[in-house]
Amino acid sequence: MATLFEKTSIKNLDMRNRFVRSATWEGMADEQGAPTPELNQLMADLAQGEVGLIISGHAYVSPEGQASPWQMGAHDPELLPKLTLMPKAVHAAGGRIALQLAHAGVYGIVPEGTIGPSAIADHEGKNCQAMTSEDIQRIVAAFADGASLAKQAGFDAVQIHAAHGYLLSQFLSPHYNRREDEYGGSLENRARIVLEVLAAVRQAVGEDYAVLIKLNSDDFIDGGLTTEDMLQIAEFLEPAGIDAIEISGGTIWGPSQYHAVRMAPEALTHKAYYRKAARLCKAFVRVPVILVGGIRSLGVAEELLTEGAADFIALCRPLIREPDLIKRWASGDQEPSGCQSENACFGPILAGKGISCVLK
């Protein structure tokens, strides 16, 4: 029987346990998108805390795809010397790290020139331009270039961000995607760009390099992606060569049952928000499933593994509060995380100080 603290792997990526640090916007990169010494130390702290696999904060693959200030980038080869310092710090602490590749789409922070699957307005009423075929191919290539940069920098894997209402999630979701060409309409068409990104990334990094993806279990917005859609997308991804699927949910700004960033109060009463969807996904595919969201105790993590809801357990905010949480649990101290999911950790980010728990 699988156990949480056993050595394991995703493809040829060896890990010391089944715990994953889910991608988290740290707000600690410099203006060019390069990781700062403080950000590298945060990653090293997570490795020293015995997290099996660390997934970096989302790194934008094209300038107009930047989602937030002080965000990491994977859009410029000139970033390579500084990018190498992050996996170097993690490896020195005995850890493994993946770089998450992302594009904000309609939610890009550039003053003008944001792009998306369709010409729709963001949460502030700013309109984006509908992507042309040339735009789509440029962004597909940008994801591949970002993956190549990650591999050159020494990251152990990459994760394609196709959740939370970012660009690839926007293409998957009929709420955002109103196209009438080969990238819109049917689910097969809406998933086309995601499969093209996966193929381009795979060609860039080779067959022996782990490529993961993050998907929404549900958008939790009117006319959005559903769990049934997610299951079909997972079925598309498996023969296309994905190595693991992380299940999350919600969108950046839309009203959501379980909001990806700002949690709805009712979500706090649930444990493992997307448990049912992850269990369904595991029944559909043979590749490993990673589950994130609302996991605060070792007991719940063990239940998820034992019942077959997930192969890997991902944590986000509990590791902001306590980077060495996994090490503590492994030592025998099974007290749950003190994280209250109140999102006060975003206060320091928005003030330009980087993410931290202010309620310790």
VENSULZI-V854324 format. One line per field, one symbol per residue. psi: psi as a letter, one per 40 degrees, with the letter a starting at -180 (. if undefined). A space follows every 10 residues. Layout:
psi: ???
This chain:
psi: hiideiiaih behhieaehh hihhhdfeia deeiiidddd ddddddddef hdhhhiihhh eideehdiif iiifehdeed dddddddddd ddeeiihihh hihebdeiei dieiiadigi iaeeehiiih hidddddddd dddddddddd ddeeieiihh hfieeadddd ddheddhfie aeeibidddd eddddddddd ddddeidehh hiihihdidf iheaiidddd ddddddddee eidihhhaii iddihidghd dhhidddeei hgdfdddddd ddedieiihh hiheheiddd ddddddefdi dihhicdded dgdfdddddd eehehiiehe feeeeeddde eeeiiihee.
